[in-house]
Amino acid sequence: MARPALIVHGGAGSIPENERGDRQAAVERSRDEGWARIGAGALAAVVAAVRRMEDEPLLNAGIGACLNSDGEVELDAGVMEGDGLRVGAAACLRDVRHPIDLAVAVMEDGRHVLLAASGASRFAREHGLEMADPSLFITDRKRQQLLEGADTVGAVARDADGRIAVAVSTGGRTGKLPGRVGDSPIAGAGFYADDRFGGVCGTGQGEAYIRLGLARLMVVELQHGMDPASVAKGAVDHLAKTLRASGGVIVVGREGSPQAAFNTPAMPFAIAE
Ligand code: ASP
């Protein structure tokens, strides 16, 4: 038997003072929703938490996500189960109501790990997922255009059977080129889980996470016996020192409490254990 734990984050960035309390409350609501599902397993918990955050207009995922340079929302999401290293992800989505649901469907289908753009939408429709008019994701165009950096949302959980899962969803970076894919749908860059060692999830400059292969690197450090708090701190130091990048990470090891670290002005997160 393992001790269940869940950590949820709402993105590392330069969050305006007047939004910090509301964003923290949104993350705590999502943590509660995820924790209510922990009995159904780590995957159910992280998906429930992230799905809720896709509906929180102040967070950069689903409704309210940041805009690209054409003023449109393009969404990425990923999910991984540390049992069997199963992965599903989707990128450049414009009309899928819950990107995290599509990531799960890709994982369950099992043929591929990442689908993008129109092919991903077709797969979503064929699998009966809820679709949306792209305008649904835009609630306050002016605010969404001004989001600095952006911030991803994510969750990592360990359930009573010791299974570890991670889920992540994002609008990416404000002003990104149409078609740009960040780290969030790329296993090993923005997220990774392996039941033998732990699970991690990142937020921040996606290009840096991809170049460093940061999520996989963090799990290798857990494998080599580094404690989760040092892994989290080391990852943000590595981002800053190696590529002058900023961001945040959350980590759940095989035992002990979840950990978080960030080198941005803020990163709302919440833990249940
Ligand atoms: N990592 C995300 C991306 O680059 C954005 C963020 O977390 O700020 O797409």
Residues whose N, C-alpha, C, O or C-beta is under 5 A from the ligand:
A	BS01	LIG	A12 G149 A150 D151 T152 T170 G172 R173 G182 D183 T203 G204 Q205 G206 E207
